Amino acid sequence: MAKQFPELTDDHVKFIEDQHMFFVGTAADEGRVNVSPKGMDSLRVMGPNRILWVNLSGSGNETAGHLQRINRMTLMWCSFTKRPLIMRCYGSARTVHRDDADWDALAEGFPAHRSARQIFDVTLDLVQTSCGYAVPFMDYAGERPTMQQWADAKSDDEIRATWARDNVETIDGLPTGIPV
């Protein structure tokens, strides 16, 4: 049975901290719905109704493009270990780019990563938990080194060129707002 909460509790925060990955879901008013898995050390709970997460380079930039049109986001965690639980956080998000005045203040709480494209400052308006009885058990084997290796092999200009080539529009042609 699903349970709803107006904000994160201490138990919810502990659950988030115990997970190695989360998922983000967004959609514009038309076009495709996007659901992306996220990992690494890229998320911080800032309070009962606020989460920050750093969006690293990727093959697309759907989340940023969708938020340009409709400001809504769902974050989801599910346990693949002992505790059968799924948790979703619903809310809105503000996109912060490297050139924005508050980038440095928000980014200082995260490990530096040259491929960080945006920080999403998420305001939660609903937290919902549900059973994870059908979620399989999986073992965590560690972080992939691929993102760091990719960034290490490129100059800052080459990373920005990748953004200019792959990240200025969503797959539906919506602008993402990323400065290149």
C-alpha positions in Angstrom: 0.0 0.0 0.0 1.4 3.4 -1.0 1.9 6.0 1.7 2.2 9.7 1.0 4.2 12.3 3.0 4.4 16.1 2.6 8.2 16.0 3.0 11.2 13.6 3.5 11.5 12.0 7.0 14.8 11.0 8.5 14.0 7.4 7.5 13.5 8.5 3.9 16.8 10.4 3.9 18.6 7.3 5.2 16.9 5.2 2.5 18.2 7.6 -0.2 21.7 7.5 1.3 21.7 3.7 1.2 20.9 3.5 -2.6 23.7 3.6 -5.2 21.4 4.9 -8.0 18.3 6.8 -8.6 16.0 7.6 -11.5 14.7 10.9 -12.8 11.6 11.3 -14.8 10.5 14.4 -16.8 8.2 15.2 -19.7 7.4 18.3 -21.7 3.8 19.1 -22.8 4.3 17.0 -25.9 6.8 14.5 -27.1 8.6 11.7 -25.2 8.7 11.0 -21.5 12.2 10.6 -20.3 13.4 8.3 -17.5 17.1 8.3 -16.8 19.2 6.3 -14.3 21.7 8.4 -12.3 24.6 7.3 -10.1 28.0 8.4 -8.8 28.2 10.8 -5.9 25.7 13.3 -7.5 22.8 13.8 -5.1 22.4 15.7 -1.9 19.3 16.0 0.4 19.4 19.6 1.5 16.3 19.6 3.7 12.9 17.9 4.0 11.6 19.5 0.8 14.8 20.1 -1.2 17.3 17.9 -3.1 20.2 19.0 -5.3 21.7 16.7 -8.0 24.5 17.3 -10.4 23.8 16.2 -14.0 26.9 14.9 -15.7 27.5 14.7 -19.4 25.5 12.2 -21.4 24.3 11.3 -24.8 21.3 13.6 -24.3 20.0 16.4 -22.1 16.3 15.6 -21.9 15.7 16.7 -18.3 17.0 20.2 -18.9 14.9 20.5 -22.1 11.7 19.3 -20.5 12.1 21.7 -17.5 12.3 24.6 -20.0 8.7 23.7 -21.0 7.1 22.2 -17.9 8.7 22.5 -14.5 8.0 19.1 -13.0 10.3 16.3 -12.0 10.0 12.9 -10.3 13.0 11.3 -8.6 12.7 7.6 -7.8 14.8 5.1 -5.7 14.3 1.4 -5.3 16.1 -1.0 -3.1 17.7 -3.9 -4.8 18.9 -5.3 -1.4 17.1 -6.3 1.8 14.5 -3.6 2.2 11.6 -4.0 -0.3 10.8 -0.3 -0.9 10.3 2.1 -3.7 10.3 5.8 -3.1 9.2 8.6 -5.4 9.7 12.4 -4.8 7.5 14.6 -6.8 8.2 18.3 -7.4 9.6 21.1 -9.5 13.2 22.0 -10.3 15.4 24.9 -11.1 18.2 24.4 -13.6 21.5 25.9 -12.6 24.3 26.2 -15.2 28.0 26.7 -14.7 27.7 30.3 -15.7 24.9 31.1 -13.2 25.8 33.2 -10.1 24.9 30.4 -7.6 26.7 27.6 -9.4 29.8 27.7 -7.2 27.8 27.8 -3.9 25.7 24.8 -5.0 28.5 22.8 -6.6 30.8 23.1 -3.5 28.9 20.3 -1.8 29.8 17.8 -4.5 33.0 16.2 -5.8 34.4 18.4 -8.7 33.7 16.8 -12.0 34.6 18.5 -15.3 31.6 17.0 -17.1 29.0 18.5 -14.8 26.5 20.2 -17.1 23.8 21.4 -14.7 22.7 21.2 -11.1 19.0 20.6 -10.6 17.7 22.3 -7.5 14.5 20.3 -6.7 11.7 21.4 -4.5 9.5 18.5 -3.3 5.8 18.7 -2.8 5.1 15.0 -2.3 6.9 11.9 -1.2 5.4 8.5 -1.8 6.6 5.1 -0.7 5.3 1.8 -2.0 6.3 -1.8 -1.7 9.2 -3.1 -3.7 8.1 -6.8 -3.4 8.6 -7.4 -7.2 12.0 -5.6 -7.4 14.7 -8.2 -7.8 17.7 -8.6 -5.6 20.9 -7.3 -7.2 24.4 -6.9 -5.9 26.3 -3.6 -6.1 29.7 -4.2 -7.8 31.0 -0.7 -7.6 31.1 2.5 -9.6 31.9 2.4 -13.3 35.1 4.4 -14.1 33.9 5.2 -17.6 32.6 8.8 -17.0 35.8 9.8 -15.3 37.9 8.2 -18.0 35.9 10.0 -20.7 36.3 13.4 -19.0 40.0 12.8 -18.4 40.6 12.1 -22.1 39.1 15.4 -23.1 40.0 19.1 -22.7 37.4 21.5 -21.4 36.9 22.8 -24.9 36.3 19.2 -26.1 33.7 18.6 -23.4 31.9 21.9 -24.4 32.0 20.8 -28.0 30.3 17.5 -27.1 27.6 19.6 -25.3 27.2 21.8 -28.4 26.9 18.7 -30.6 24.8 16.4 -28.4 23.1 18.4 -25.6 21.5 21.7 -27.0 18.3 20.0 -28.0 16.2 17.1 -26.8 15.4 14.2 -29.0 12.1 16.0 -29.8 14.0 19.1 -30.8 13.3 21.2 -27.7 16.1 23.6 -26.6 17.8 22.6 -23.3 19.2 26.0 -22.4 22.8 24.6 -21.9 25.3 27.4 -22.6 28.0 26.2 -25.0 
